[in-house]
Amino acid sequence: MTVIGRPNAAFSPPSHPAVAFSHFLARLATIVAIVAGAAHFFGLIAPLSLFWIIGAIVLMLLVAMVAGVVAIRDIWREGSAGLGLLARALLWALPVIVLLAIGAVHIVANPPLTELSTDPVEPPRFLPRKEEPIALPAIQAQIAAWPDLTGRRYASSPEEVEEALRRVIADNSWFFRGQFGTLETNGEVTLLVEGRAGLLLLPTRIAVRITEEGETSYVDIRSRTLAGAHDMGANGAVITKLFDALAAELQAGVQE
């Protein structure tokens, strides 16, 4: 007599060990990125520490990617399970990968500069005493990357421009750090501003020089990133944004 037993449960192939490792690293990299980003935003870590953390995140994602490729190859050959877990790993890592890709594009698209000035020959000074001039290679790189970055003339008095500039500084959550020179004494004043700018919100120092020229005012801006060896285009964006905001503020004052 033949005994017919209960059918066995459906066979489930074992998951490849590299799948869990890839998923773990992808999650860890994303969690570290979130914590580090929040800590940097609130000023709890130094910019140099942020650079090291970014390097560690990139390394974790690269290892996770290699582990994922190995797992996919073996799954294809041996029929192991784990594609669903790999897909979840990719979803975990995707936002961080996108941010890193945007940063890489900014690095490739911009020269390795840490400061820009609308007057690179005689830039606005950050200190009352004479400073070292901008190096010639940096000037040449700036001109090639930002050929239209020059000072701007406004049909307003220097006093009106200075007042409008102070409002722009306050509206953009930048910090006024002082000034030197006076319009009454030598027809020129330089305002010193600090804030954070760029994709990484790096500390940035700005000097805005307002010069009286008859019935008009001429404004030059110098912006310097205080951390890192590449501003990723942040200084040019800061100068352009500041000029546009100043023009809008002056126009609003005329219309009132």
C-alpha positions, 0 to 999 in steps of 0.5 A, a space after each residue: 500500500 502506498 502512503 501519500 503524505 502531505 505535500 512539502 512546503 514550497 522551496 525557498 532558495 537561501 538569500 545570498 549573504 552579500 544581500 544583507 551586507 549591502 542592505 545594512 551598509 546602505 541603511 547605515 550610510 543614509 542614517 549617518 548622512 541624516 545625522 551628520 547633516 542635522 548636526 552640521 545644520 545646527 553647528 554641532 560639528 566642524 566643517 572638516 569633520 563633515 568632509 571626513 563623514 562625507 568620505 566615509 559615506 561615499 566609502 560605505 556606498 561604494 562597498 554596498 554597491 560592490 556587494 550588491 553587484 556580487 549578490 546580483 551576479 550570484 543570484 543570476 547564476 545560482 538562483 539565490 533569493 534577495 532581489 527584493 532586499 537589494 531593491 530596498 537597499 537602493 531606495 535607502 541609498 538613493 537620496 544620498 546618491 542624488 545629493 552626492 551626484 549634485 555635489 560632484 556636478 558642482 565640483 566638475 562644473 566649477 574651478 577649484 576656487 575658494 574666493 571670488 571678487 568682482 574686482 580681482 585686481 583690487 578686491 574689497 578687503 576683509 581687514 582694514 590693513 592691506 591684505 595679500 592680493 588674489 593670486 594670478 592663477 585664481 584670477 584667470 580661473 575666475 575670469 574663465 568661469 565667471 566672465 560676467 562677474 563684475 561690480 555694479 553701478 546703482 543710480 542711488 546715493 551710497 547712503 541709500 545703497 548701504 541702508 538697502 544692503 543692511 536690510 538685505 543682510 538681515 533678510 537673508 539671515 546673514 550676520 553683519 560683522 562690522 565695517 571700516 571706512 566712512 563715506 564722509 571721510 573718503 567716499 568709500 565704506 566696506 561692510 563685512 558679512 558672514 553666513 553660510 552658503 552653497 550645497 554644504 552650507 559652508 561658512 562664508 565671509 563677504 566684503 561689500 565695498 560701496 564707493 561714491 561716484 558722483 550721483 551714483 554708487 559703485 558696489 564691489 563684492 568679495 566672497 570667500 569660503 572659509 572651509 574646504 579647497 573648493 567652493 563648488 560655485 557657491 561664492 559666485 552664487 552668493 555674489 549674484 544673489 546679493 546683487 539681485 537682492 540689493 537691486 530689488 531692495 533699491 527698486 522697492 524703495 523707489 516705488 514706495 
